[in-house]
Amino acid sequence: MREACRFAGNLLAILAVLWLSPARVSGEEIPFRAFQNWNFYNNTGWRYLYRGDYARAEERFKMAIAEIRPYPSGDQRLLARSYADLARVLYHEGRYAEAEPLARWALSVRESHPRVNPDAVFQSLYILALIHLEQAHFAESEALLRRALAMQEKIVGPMHVYTAATLDELAGVCVRQKKFGDAEGLYKRAIAIHERRNPEMNPQLAEVDEHLASLLKQTNREEEAKHWEERAKAIRDAMAAAAARARLDQAVPGYRGFR
């Protein structure tokens, strides 16, 4: 569940751009009315997904699939998009065995299409990696995340916060396989990225510090682990203090002068 929460938090913005953008469709291959219905169902499915209403999101994505599937000569990217979206819902519901074939098919369509958006391939690699991770398919998850990382470094750059999220996720998979040297290097890359953004008040930096500290403890490096734990605590304490000050400022009416 840690992976699901971080995944949703760090990548929500890029998903909104990618998944809710209007798709192109050939009127000769898919009737315009069917495309309109597909677009409506898919977009409302995402609205329910954002709210955490997975039952209704699943229903809407299945309705979107039903609109497009009768037209196999149409643009398969539309169907792949809805399959990928449905796989995401099933992932959040813990239905990994059902989600895996949908995510895998969506990835195969996107990788083979000459005009696919690279972001779409990245998202398919990422969600399929998380599905494999939850099923303890660590080698498969690592391979997919490494491919996703390589794409993301090209799409948003090696020093972007989204790249840091993928590095952190990949490091966690390496830890599960006891590849501690690889994991340490990945965590430190993620830390270097987060240190560029308000390091004294950065919750993502605190989280990765804690992950690195946990790794160091597993390898009997207690003193090093203590350093990262203390820094993470200092960040969280500073954030809590700032939040308390903000609440106090809101509670005390401002001085408005004489009337």
PyMOL commands that set and color helices and strands:
alter all, ss='L'
color gray80, all
select helices_A, chain A and resi 2-19+32-51+54-68+76-92+96-112+118-134+138-155+161-176+180-194+199-201+203-218+222-251
alter helices_A, ss='H'
color red, helices_A
deselect
rebuild
show_as cartoon
